[in-house]
Amino acid sequence: MAKVTATRGSLKVTAHRGDAKTLIAFDLLAEAARKNLAGFTISAEPPGVAAYFLQNNLRFEDPAAHAQDPTETAFSSINAPFHKFRWVHVPGVVHQGLTPAFGLYRYVVTPRYFDARHSMLPLDPDLSASIEIEVAPFVKGPLATGFTRGFTQSQAFVSRFGLHASIRPDDVPLQWDTTQASGRNARGETFTYRQQYEWLGFTARRMVFDLLDEVVGDDTLTLDVFAYDLNEPDIVERLLAIGAAGRARIILDDAALHHDARKPTPEDEFATLFAGKAGAGRIRRGHFSRYAHDKVFVVSRGEKPVKVLTGSTNFSVTGLYVNSNHVLVFDGGDVPAVYAKLFQEVWDQGVRAPPFRASDLAMQPFGFGGGREPVGSITFSPHDEETARRILGGMVERIRAESETSDGRGSVLFAVMELGGSAENPVYEVLRAIHADDDVFSFGISDNPDGIALYRLGSREGVLVTGRPVKTQLPPPFNQVPNIGGFKHQIHHKFVVCGFDGSDPVVYCGSSNLALGGEIANGDNLLAIRDGDVATVFAIEALALVDHFNFLDSVAKGPKAAKDAKRTASERQGAVRAGWFLGTDDRWVDKFFDPHDLRSRDRQLFAG
């Protein structure tokens, strides 16, 4: 089940299933239950693993003044309850290590209270509500989703791999050994690049490598590839092996970013290697009018397409291990055949924009799903301008419709690589406009040229915050994102969720940057998936990104933030140094029940 709810007394708890993570939301239905509220304690019990308390990023200024479990840290939610009405739990970020258990999790949520002296009382299990939900990589029918971690959990990354961890060795060739040691963390533990990559790539990496390994191990399978960035060494190794067996064809971008006759790029090097192993007739370079921007694997058995992988994730070190990205895999059904037709048509046309724009593939959407399977449609670019405007115009109208819902629960959540620029972009314009509309719950994040733009509650415009690994905007002591250099983006997603938990949910996703110019000039694919469970998975990703950067932005403005220049790898210690602590009265609750504050709608929307 993608959503479960439990109540006990006035406490209501709702859990929403994400991709190997859970959104836990809670509400207090009786006004009396909110008096002297100190927050919420949450414990998780995975299958076959002892229960543990989720960790807060803040603690009390004087923990000893409150009931404390001496076996837990001051940041454990039994000692520092959450001052929020929801939390996203990602197994493996704090507890369970690099390979967390998946299966049925039991979550227990307990409201906590202050006494008359503003001291938190001990946990009362009679107030607790428990709930069980599946926690695992998300699959529904033939569709599976996967997401990278990127650097959104920087404290967890640094605690495992150290503040100065290298993401890629300097001056390595296209093919290099990822099992070599990358560094040593603060505990003296040595780790490899591959261990970092498995953690950073999360479920997206697993899906990419599972598909490639399946093809490598089955000589009845063939692989057609669209690639834009291509330099991940273990992906390169597998593609060369499949190519050497005569079972792969590749369309590889050759725009200026990826092709230089005088100083060959990694993509140029790959093309030479692949042609040498598979034959020059098995690889084609091109860029339509601007970019061949798809990131697609099509798997076939004989003449029958059986599986396709698509999404926003480039097959590169940056795409899988630095950027926040998504992957979709359709295993069976009608979708693989559509992508196989796309590949063959582009291959036969020589990766040229004019003939593709005139083709049926560029002129109409392709529907999929039905019954218990996710329903949706796919469009392929480059389009002529009229078609591009029609497709993006449909998105614009769907986004605007959230301001006209009959129950007043309209919502738009998004993570889009860029909302800036001076060119005409109808989707970017409507996302900025809808965020300024107080009648719609809008939450989102964008990676603009100057940094991360956060579209958070209470702000009618995007607020520039930190996040980019190479250009940290956050002042000390919170500039804990490792400076790994040379990487341009943190947020590389291109998705918009409309109508979370409503009657007509939809998520737009894929490789398209959702820009008019891109839809006219680039080879891309844009999916519209009309399924509540899939929309929830993407909505949770947007929430996790926004919450992460919102926290960093908030503690950066703490009373001591500008006075303490000491660098720290820990958000928690940074919050302590900035004088950012949990309050010791119930005033924090008011905004969540103020009908004029969007955080009240936040509580109602996610607690259901």
C-alpha positions as CSV (number, residue, x, y, z in Angstrom):
1,M,0.0,0.0,0.0
2,A,1.3,3.5,-0.9
3,K,-0.5,5.3,2.0
4,V,-1.6,4.1,5.4
5,T,-3.2,5.9,8.3
6,A,-3.5,5.2,12.0
7,T,-5.1,7.1,14.9
8,R,-4.9,7.0,18.6
9,G,-6.8,9.4,20.7
10,S,-6.3,12.8,19.0
11,L,-3.1,11.7,17.2
12,K,-3.4,10.9,13.5
13,V,-0.4,9.4,11.7
14,T,-0.1,9.0,7.9
15,A,2.7,7.3,6.1
16,H,3.3,7.7,2.3
17,R,5.5,5.3,0.5
18,G,8.4,6.7,-1.5
19,D,11.4,5.2,-3.3
20,A,13.2,3.4,-0.5
21,K,12.0,6.1,1.9
22,T,8.9,7.1,3.8
23,L,7.1,10.4,4.4
24,I,5.6,10.3,7.9
25,A,3.0,13.0,8.6
26,F,1.1,13.6,11.8
27,D,-1.7,15.7,13.2
28,L,-3.4,16.4,16.5
29,L,-7.1,16.6,16.0
30,A,-8.0,18.1,19.4
31,E,-6.9,21.6,20.3
32,A,-6.2,20.5,23.9
33,A,-3.6,18.0,22.7
34,R,-1.5,20.9,21.2
35,K,-1.1,22.7,24.6
36,N,2.5,22.4,25.9
37,L,3.5,20.3,22.8
38,A,7.2,19.7,22.8
39,G,7.3,17.9,19.4
40,F,7.2,14.4,18.1
41,T,9.4,11.4,18.7
42,I,9.6,8.8,15.9
43,S,11.0,5.3,16.0
44,A,11.5,2.9,13.1
45,E,11.7,-0.9,13.2
46,P,12.9,-2.5,10.0
47,P,12.4,-6.2,9.3
48,G,15.0,-8.2,11.2
49,V,16.6,-5.0,12.7
50,A,16.2,-3.6,16.2
51,A,14.0,-0.5,16.5
52,Y,15.8,2.8,16.5
53,F,14.8,6.5,17.0
54,L,15.1,8.8,14.0
55,Q,17.5,11.7,14.4
56,N,16.7,15.4,14.6
57,N,19.1,18.1,13.2
58,L,18.4,20.3,16.2
59,R,18.6,19.7,20.0
60,F,17.7,21.5,23.2
61,E,20.2,24.1,24.3
62,D,20.4,22.4,27.7
63,P,19.5,18.8,27.2
64,A,19.9,18.0,30.9
65,A,17.0,20.3,31.7
66,H,14.7,17.8,29.9
67,A,13.9,14.1,30.1
68,Q,16.7,12.3,28.3
69,D,17.5,8.7,27.4
70,P,21.2,8.5,28.3
71,T,21.7,5.7,25.8
72,E,20.8,8.0,22.9
73,T,22.5,11.2,21.5
74,A,21.1,14.6,22.3
75,F,19.9,14.7,18.7
76,S,17.9,11.5,18.9
77,S,14.2,12.3,18.6
78,I,13.5,10.7,22.0
79,N,15.7,13.5,23.4
80,A,15.1,16.1,20.8
81,P,11.6,15.7,19.3
82,F,10.8,17.1,15.9
83,H,9.2,20.5,15.7
84,K,7.4,19.7,12.5
85,F,4.3,17.8,11.5
86,R,6.1,15.6,8.9
87,W,9.5,13.9,8.4
88,V,11.1,12.0,5.5
89,H,12.9,8.9,6.7
90,V,15.6,7.5,4.4
91,P,17.1,4.2,5.7
92,G,20.8,4.2,5.5
93,V,21.4,7.9,6.0
94,V,22.0,7.6,9.8
95,H,21.2,4.1,10.8
96,Q,21.8,0.7,9.2
97,G,24.9,1.6,7.2
98,L,25.4,1.3,3.4
99,T,22.9,-1.6,2.9
100,P,19.7,-0.9,4.9
101,A,17.0,-3.6,5.2
102,F,14.0,-3.3,3.0
103,G,10.5,-4.7,3.7
104,L,7.7,-3.9,6.1
105,Y,8.7,-1.2,8.5
106,R,6.9,-0.3,11.7
107,Y,6.9,3.4,12.7
108,V,5.8,4.6,16.1
109,V,5.0,8.3,16.6
110,T,4.6,9.8,20.0
111,P,3.7,13.4,20.9
112,R,5.9,14.9,23.7
113,Y,5.0,17.5,26.2
114,F,6.5,20.2,28.5
115,D,5.6,20.6,32.1
116,A,4.8,23.9,33.7
117,R,8.5,24.7,34.1
118,H,9.1,24.2,30.3
119,S,10.9,20.9,30.9
120,M,10.1,18.0,28.5
121,L,8.4,15.1,30.2
122,P,9.4,11.4,29.7
123,L,7.9,9.6,26.7
124,D,4.4,8.3,27.4
125,P,3.8,5.1,25.3
126,D,0.1,5.4,26.0
127,L,0.1,8.4,23.6
128,S,1.9,6.5,20.8
129,A,0.4,5.5,17.4
130,S,2.1,2.9,15.3
131,I,1.9,2.3,11.6
132,E,3.3,-0.3,9.1
133,I,4.3,0.4,5.5
134,E,6.5,-1.1,2.9
135,V,9.9,0.5,2.5
136,A,11.7,-0.6,-0.6
137,P,12.7,0.6,-4.1
138,F,9.4,1.6,-5.8
139,V,7.8,-0.7,-8.3
140,K,4.2,-0.6,-9.6
141,G,3.3,-2.9,-12.4
142,P,5.9,-2.7,-15.1
143,L,7.2,0.7,-13.8
144,A,10.1,1.1,-11.4
145,T,11.5,4.4,-10.2
146,G,15.0,5.2,-8.9
147,F,16.7,8.4,-7.5
148,T,20.2,9.5,-6.8
149,R,21.2,11.0,-3.5
150,G,23.4,13.7,-4.9
151,F,24.8,15.8,-2.1
152,T,21.4,16.5,-0.5
153,Q,22.4,14.5,2.7
154,S,25.8,16.1,3.0
155,Q,26.2,15.5,6.8
156,A,25.6,11.8,6.2
157,F,28.0,11.7,3.3
158,V,30.7,13.4,5.3
159,S,30.3,11.1,8.3
160,R,30.9,8.1,6.0
161,F,33.4,9.4,3.6
162,G,35.0,12.5,5.2
163,L,34.8,16.3,4.4
164,H,37.6,16.1,1.8
165,A,36.4,13.0,0.0
166,S,37.3,12.9,-3.7
167,I,34.5,12.0,-6.2
168,R,36.9,11.2,-9.0
169,P,40.7,10.9,-9.1
170,D,42.6,13.7,-10.9
171,D,43.7,13.1,-14.5
172,V,42.3,9.6,-14.8
173,P,41.6,8.1,-18.3
174,L,38.1,7.2,-19.4
175,Q,38.5,3.7,-18.0
176,W,39.8,3.5,-14.5
177,D,39.5,1.2,-11.5
178,T,36.7,2.3,-9.1
179,T,37.7,-0.3,-6.5
180,Q,40.8,1.7,-5.7
181,A,40.9,3.5,-2.3
182,S,39.3,6.9,-2.4
183,G,40.2,8.1,1.1
184,R,39.8,7.6,4.8
185,N,37.1,9.1,7.0
186,A,37.3,10.6,10.5
187,R,37.1,7.1,12.1
188,G,40.1,5.9,10.1
189,E,38.1,3.7,7.8
190,T,39.3,3.3,4.3
191,F,36.7,3.3,1.5
192,T,36.7,3.0,-2.3
193,Y,35.3,5.1,-5.1
194,R,32.8,2.3,-5.8
195,Q,31.5,2.3,-2.2
196,Q,30.9,6.1,-2.5
197,Y,29.2,5.6,-5.9
198,E,26.9,2.9,-4.5
199,W,25.8,5.2,-1.7
200,L,25.6,8.4,-3.8
201,G,23.9,6.7,-6.8
202,F,21.3,5.1,-4.5
203,T,18.4,3.3,-6.3
204,A,19.1,5.1,-9.6
205,R,22.6,3.5,-9.9
206,R,21.3,0.1,-8.9
207,M,18.7,0.2,-11.7
208,V,21.2,1.3,-14.3
209,F,23.7,-1.4,-13.4
210,D,21.1,-4.1,-12.9
211,L,19.9,-3.5,-16.5
212,L,23.4,-3.5,-17.9
213,D,24.5,-6.6,-16.0
214,E,21.4,-8.4,-17.3
215,V,22.4,-7.6,-20.9
216,V,26.0,-8.6,-20.3
217,G,25.0,-11.9,-18.8
218,D,22.4,-12.9,-21.5
219,D,23.6,-13.2,-25.0
220,T,20.0,-13.3,-26.4
221,L,19.6,-9.6,-25.4
222,T,20.7,-6.5,-27.4
223,L,21.0,-2.9,-26.2
224,D,20.3,0.4,-28.0
225,V,21.6,3.5,-26.2
226,F,20.9,7.3,-26.3
227,A,23.7,9.1,-24.3
228,Y,24.4,12.7,-23.6
229,D,27.2,12.8,-20.9
230,L,29.0,9.5,-20.9
231,N,32.1,8.9,-18.7
232,E,31.1,6.7,-15.7
233,P,33.9,4.1,-15.9
234,D,31.9,1.0,-14.9
235,I,29.2,1.9,-17.4
236,V,31.8,2.4,-20.1
237,E,33.3,-1.0,-19.3
238,R,29.9,-2.7,-19.7
239,L,29.0,-0.9,-22.9
240,L,32.3,-1.8,-24.5
241,A,31.8,-5.5,-23.5
242,I,28.2,-5.5,-25.0
243,G,29.5,-3.7,-28.1
244,A,32.4,-6.2,-28.5
245,A,29.8,-9.0,-28.5
246,G,28.0,-7.3,-31.4
247,R,24.9,-6.6,-29.3
248,A,24.9,-2.8,-28.8
249,R,24.2,0.4,-30.9
250,I,24.8,3.8,-29.5
251,I,23.6,7.3,-30.5
252,L,26.0,9.7,-28.7
253,D,25.7,13.5,-28.5
254,D,28.4,15.4,-30.3
255,A,27.6,19.0,-29.5
256,A,30.5,21.3,-28.6
257,L,30.4,20.1,-24.9
258,H,31.0,16.6,-26.0
259,H,33.2,16.8,-29.1
260,D,36.5,18.5,-29.8
261,A,38.7,17.4,-32.6
262,R,41.8,19.0,-31.2
263,K,41.3,18.0,-27.6
264,P,39.1,14.9,-27.5
265,T,36.4,14.8,-24.8
266,P,35.5,11.6,-22.8
267,E,32.7,11.1,-25.3
268,D,35.1,11.3,-28.2
269,E,37.4,8.8,-26.5
270,F,34.5,6.4,-25.9
271,A,33.3,6.7,-29.5
272,T,36.8,5.7,-30.7
273,L,37.0,2.7,-28.3
274,F,33.5,1.5,-29.0
275,A,34.0,1.7,-32.8
276,G,37.2,-0.3,-32.4
277,K,35.4,-3.1,-30.5
278,A,31.9,-3.0,-32.1
279,G,32.6,-1.5,-35.5
280,A,32.2,2.0,-36.7
281,G,28.7,1.2,-38.0
282,R,27.4,0.6,-34.5
283,I,27.8,4.1,-33.2
284,R,26.4,7.4,-34.5
285,R,27.2,10.9,-33.3
286,G,24.7,13.9,-33.6
287,H,23.0,16.7,-31.8
288,F,19.8,17.6,-33.7
289,S,19.7,21.4,-33.6
290,R,21.4,21.7,-30.3
291,Y,21.7,18.5,-28.1
292,A,21.0,14.8,-28.3
293,H,19.8,15.1,-24.7
294,D,18.0,11.7,-24.1
295,K,19.4,9.3,-21.5
296,V,17.9,6.0,-22.6
297,F,18.6,2.2,-22.7
298,V,16.4,0.0,-24.8
299,V,16.7,-3.8,-24.3
300,S,15.4,-6.2,-26.9
301,R,15.3,-10.0,-27.1
302,G,15.5,-10.8,-30.8
303,E,13.1,-8.4,-32.6
304,K,11.0,-7.8,-29.4
305,P,11.8,-4.8,-27.2
306,V,11.3,-5.9,-23.6
307,K,12.6,-3.1,-21.3
308,V,13.5,0.5,-21.4
309,L,15.3,2.9,-19.0
310,T,14.9,6.6,-19.2
311,G,14.8,9.7,-17.0
312,S,17.0,12.7,-16.2
313,T,20.1,10.8,-15.1
314,N,23.2,11.1,-17.4
315,F,25.5,8.1,-17.6
316,S,28.3,10.0,-16.0
317,V,30.1,10.5,-12.7
318,T,28.3,13.9,-12.4
319,G,24.9,12.5,-13.3
320,L,24.9,9.6,-10.9
321,Y,26.9,10.8,-8.0
322,V,26.8,14.6,-7.8
323,N,23.4,15.6,-9.3
324,S,20.0,14.9,-7.9
325,N,18.3,12.9,-10.6
326,H,15.7,10.3,-11.4
327,V,15.5,7.0,-13.4
328,L,12.4,5.2,-14.7
329,V,12.4,1.6,-16.0
330,F,9.5,0.0,-17.9
331,D,9.8,-3.8,-17.8
332,G,7.4,-5.1,-20.3
333,G,4.2,-3.6,-21.6
334,D,3.9,-1.2,-24.6
335,V,6.5,1.4,-23.7
336,P,9.7,-0.4,-24.7
337,A,8.5,-0.8,-28.2
338,V,7.8,2.9,-28.5
339,Y,11.3,3.8,-27.4
340,A,12.7,1.1,-29.8
341,K,10.8,2.8,-32.7
342,L,12.3,6.2,-31.5
343,F,15.8,4.8,-31.6
344,Q,15.5,3.2,-35.0
345,E,13.9,6.3,-36.6
346,V,16.6,8.6,-35.2
347,W,19.3,6.1,-36.2
348,D,18.0,5.9,-39.8
349,Q,17.6,9.7,-40.1
350,G,21.2,10.3,-38.9
351,V,20.3,12.2,-35.8
352,R,18.9,15.2,-37.7
353,A,16.3,17.6,-36.5
354,P,14.3,18.5,-39.7
355,P,13.2,14.9,-40.6
356,F,12.4,14.1,-37.0
357,R,10.2,17.2,-36.5
358,A,8.1,16.1,-39.4
359,S,7.7,12.5,-38.2
360,D,4.7,11.0,-36.4
361,L,7.0,10.4,-33.3
362,A,7.4,14.2,-32.9
363,M,3.8,15.1,-33.6
364,Q,1.7,13.1,-31.2
365,P,1.8,11.7,-27.6
366,F,2.1,8.0,-27.0
367,G,-0.2,6.6,-24.3
368,F,0.6,3.7,-22.0
369,G,-0.8,1.7,-19.0
370,G,-4.3,1.0,-17.8
371,G,-6.1,-1.2,-15.2
372,R,-3.9,-1.4,-12.2
373,E,-0.8,-0.2,-14.1
374,P,0.3,3.5,-14.1
375,V,-1.3,5.4,-16.9
376,G,0.4,8.1,-18.9
377,S,1.8,9.5,-22.1
378,I,5.2,10.2,-23.7
379,T,6.2,12.9,-26.2
380,F,9.5,13.0,-28.1
381,S,11.3,16.1,-29.3
382,P,12.6,18.0,-31.2
383,H,9.2,19.4,-32.2
384,D,8.2,22.2,-34.5
385,E,7.3,25.3,-32.6
386,E,3.5,24.8,-32.8
387,T,3.7,21.3,-31.3
388,A,6.2,22.4,-28.6
389,R,3.9,25.2,-27.6
390,R,0.9,22.8,-27.5
391,I,2.7,20.3,-25.3
392,L,4.1,22.8,-22.8
393,G,0.8,24.7,-22.9
394,G,-0.9,21.5,-21.7
395,M,1.5,21.4,-18.7
396,V,0.8,25.1,-18.0
397,E,-2.9,24.6,-17.9
398,R,-2.6,21.6,-15.6
399,I,-0.4,23.5,-13.2
400,R,-2.8,26.5,-13.2
401,A,-5.8,24.1,-12.6
402,E,-4.4,23.5,-9.1
403,S,-5.5,27.0,-8.1
404,E,-9.1,26.1,-9.0
405,T,-9.6,22.9,-7.0
406,S,-13.0,22.6,-5.4
407,D,-11.6,21.6,-2.0
408,G,-8.9,24.3,-1.9
409,R,-6.2,21.6,-1.6
410,G,-4.4,22.4,-4.8
411,S,-0.7,21.6,-4.8
412,V,2.4,21.9,-7.1
413,L,5.7,20.5,-6.1
414,F,8.7,20.6,-8.4
415,A,12.5,20.1,-8.8
416,V,13.7,21.7,-12.0
417,M,17.3,22.2,-13.1
418,E,16.8,25.9,-13.9
419,L,14.0,28.5,-13.8
420,G,16.2,31.4,-14.9
421,G,17.1,32.8,-18.2
422,S,15.6,35.5,-20.4
423,A,14.1,33.3,-23.1
424,E,10.4,32.6,-23.3
425,N,9.6,29.6,-21.1
426,P,5.9,29.1,-20.3
427,V,6.5,26.3,-17.7
428,Y,9.1,28.3,-15.8
429,E,6.8,31.3,-15.8
430,V,3.8,29.5,-14.5
431,L,5.8,27.7,-11.8
432,R,7.1,31.1,-10.5
433,A,3.6,32.5,-10.7
434,I,1.8,29.6,-9.0
435,H,4.4,29.8,-6.2
436,A,3.3,33.4,-5.6
437,D,-0.3,32.3,-5.4
438,D,-1.3,31.9,-1.7
439,D,-4.3,29.8,-2.7
440,V,-2.0,26.9,-3.9
441,F,0.4,24.9,-1.8
442,S,3.6,25.2,-3.9
443,F,7.0,23.9,-2.9
444,G,10.0,23.6,-5.1
445,I,13.7,23.9,-5.9
446,S,15.7,25.0,-8.9
447,D,19.4,25.1,-9.7
448,N,20.0,28.6,-11.3
449,P,23.4,29.8,-12.6
450,D,24.1,31.7,-9.4
451,G,23.1,28.9,-7.0
452,I,20.2,27.0,-5.6
453,A,16.8,28.8,-5.7
454,L,14.5,27.6,-3.0
455,Y,10.7,28.1,-3.5
456,R,9.6,27.6,0.0
457,L,6.5,28.3,2.1
458,G,6.2,31.9,3.1
459,S,8.2,33.3,0.3
460,R,6.6,34.5,-2.9
461,E,9.9,34.4,-4.8
462,G,12.8,31.9,-5.0
463,V,15.4,32.5,-2.3
464,L,19.0,31.9,-3.2
465,V,20.6,29.3,-0.8
466,T,23.5,26.9,-0.7
467,G,24.0,23.6,-2.2
468,R,26.2,23.6,-5.3
469,P,29.3,21.6,-4.5
470,V,31.7,24.0,-6.3
471,K,30.1,27.3,-5.3
472,T,28.8,27.2,-1.8
473,Q,26.6,30.1,-0.9
474,L,26.2,29.3,2.8
475,P,28.4,31.3,5.2
476,P,30.5,29.6,7.9
477,P,30.1,27.5,9.9
478,F,27.6,25.8,7.6
479,N,29.6,25.5,4.4
480,Q,30.0,21.8,4.9
481,V,29.4,20.6,1.3
482,P,32.7,19.3,0.1
483,N,34.2,21.5,-2.7
484,I,34.7,18.8,-5.3
485,G,35.2,21.2,-8.2
486,G,34.2,21.2,-11.8
487,F,30.5,20.2,-11.4
488,K,28.0,22.7,-12.5
489,H,24.7,21.5,-11.0
490,Q,23.3,19.9,-7.8
491,I,19.6,19.9,-8.9
492,H,19.4,18.2,-12.3
493,H,15.8,16.9,-12.0
494,K,13.2,18.0,-14.4
495,F,9.9,17.1,-12.7
496,V,6.7,18.8,-11.6
497,V,4.0,17.1,-9.5
498,C,0.4,18.4,-9.6
499,G,-2.4,17.4,-7.3
500,F,-0.6,15.4,-4.6
501,D,-3.1,13.1,-2.9
502,G,-5.9,14.6,-5.0
503,S,-8.3,13.2,-7.5
504,D,-6.2,13.9,-10.6
505,P,-2.5,13.6,-9.6
506,V,0.1,13.8,-12.4
507,V,3.9,14.0,-12.5
508,Y,5.8,15.4,-15.5
509,C,9.3,14.0,-15.7
510,G,12.1,12.7,-18.0
511,S,15.0,14.3,-19.8
512,S,13.3,17.4,-21.0
513,N,14.3,20.7,-19.4
514,L,10.6,21.8,-19.8
515,A,11.8,24.8,-21.8
516,L,10.4,26.0,-25.1
517,G,13.8,26.2,-26.8
518,G,14.8,22.8,-25.7
519,E,11.6,21.2,-26.9
520,I,12.2,22.7,-30.4
521,A,16.0,22.1,-30.6
522,N,16.9,19.0,-28.4
523,G,16.3,15.3,-28.7
524,D,14.4,14.6,-25.5
525,N,11.5,12.6,-24.0
526,L,8.9,14.0,-21.6
527,L,6.6,11.7,-19.7
528,A,3.3,12.6,-18.0
529,I,2.3,9.9,-15.5
530,R,-1.2,10.1,-14.1
531,D,-0.9,7.9,-11.1
532,G,-1.2,8.8,-7.4
533,D,1.4,6.4,-6.2
534,V,4.0,7.5,-8.7
535,A,3.2,11.2,-8.1
536,T,3.7,10.6,-4.3
537,V,7.2,9.1,-4.9
538,F,8.2,12.3,-6.8
539,A,6.5,14.6,-4.3
540,I,8.6,13.1,-1.5
541,E,11.8,13.7,-3.5
542,A,10.8,17.4,-3.8
543,L,10.0,17.7,-0.1
544,A,13.3,16.1,0.9
545,L,15.3,18.5,-1.3
546,V,13.4,21.6,-0.2
547,D,13.5,20.6,3.5
548,H,17.3,20.0,3.3
549,F,18.1,23.4,1.8
550,N,15.5,25.2,3.9
551,F,17.1,23.9,7.1
552,L,20.6,25.0,5.9
553,D,19.2,28.4,5.0
554,S,17.5,28.8,8.3
555,V,20.4,27.9,10.5
556,A,22.7,30.1,8.5
557,K,20.7,33.0,9.8
558,G,21.0,31.9,13.5
559,P,22.2,34.6,16.0
560,K,25.9,33.4,15.9
561,A,26.2,32.3,12.3
562,A,28.2,35.2,11.1
563,K,30.5,35.3,14.2
564,D,31.9,31.8,14.1
565,A,34.1,31.2,11.1
566,K,35.1,27.7,12.1
567,R,34.4,25.2,9.4
568,T,32.4,22.1,10.3
569,A,31.2,19.0,8.5
570,S,28.1,18.6,10.6
571,E,24.8,20.4,10.2
572,R,24.0,19.6,13.8
573,Q,27.2,21.0,15.2
574,G,26.8,24.0,12.9
575,A,23.4,24.6,14.4
576,V,24.8,24.4,17.9
577,R,27.5,26.9,17.1
578,A,25.0,29.2,15.5
579,G,22.8,29.2,18.6
580,W,20.0,27.4,16.8
581,F,18.1,25.2,19.3
582,L,14.7,23.7,19.9
583,G,12.4,26.0,21.7
584,T,11.1,25.1,25.2
585,D,7.5,26.2,24.8
586,D,4.6,25.4,22.4
587,R,4.8,28.7,20.4
588,W,6.4,26.7,17.4
589,V,3.0,25.0,17.0
590,D,1.0,28.1,16.2
591,K,2.0,28.5,12.6
592,F,0.9,24.9,11.8
593,F,-2.7,25.8,12.9
594,D,-2.9,29.4,11.6
595,P,-5.3,29.3,8.6
596,H,-3.4,32.2,7.1
597,D,-0.1,30.3,7.2
598,L,0.7,27.8,4.4
599,R,2.3,25.5,7.0
600,S,-1.2,24.8,8.2
601,R,-2.0,23.6,4.7
602,D,1.2,21.6,4.7
603,R,0.0,19.8,7.8
604,Q,-3.4,19.1,6.4
605,L,-2.2,18.0,3.0
606,F,0.4,15.4,4.1
607,A,-1.4,14.1,7.2
608,G,-4.5,13.7,5.0
